Amino acid sequence: MKIFAVMLSLLLGLGLPALSLALTLDEAKAQGLVGEKADGFVAAVAPGPAPDVQALVEATNEGRRKVYAELAQRNGITPQAVAALSAEKLRGAAAPGEYLQNAAGQWQRK
């Protein structure tokens, strides 16, 4: 399980969105455009995000889905369990001022 936690931290810390995107995930979070959801994925904070923000969200979530599936298979658990563990870590590591979505679906600043 320790290997699982280390691998998850490393993979999520690599910045899963495609490198070709102009806006990075950290920049989008710092600008309040993107936040961490309770399910281990990200979303645009405001409805109708700009195309680059939407592309970043989609690329990040696709990358996370792949990582979660790989880690789940290696550890004999479900991708949902991996996503839940990841959500806890990502939300705990969020910088002050970044948006986190609560269980009711509302965005709150950390």
Protein Blocks (a to p, Z undefined) as FASTA:
>chain_A
ZZmmmmmmmmmmnopaafkbmbdfklmmmnopaccdfkopacdfbghiafklmmmmmmmm
mmmmmmmmmmmmmnopafklmmmmmmmmmmmmpcehiacddfkopacdZZ
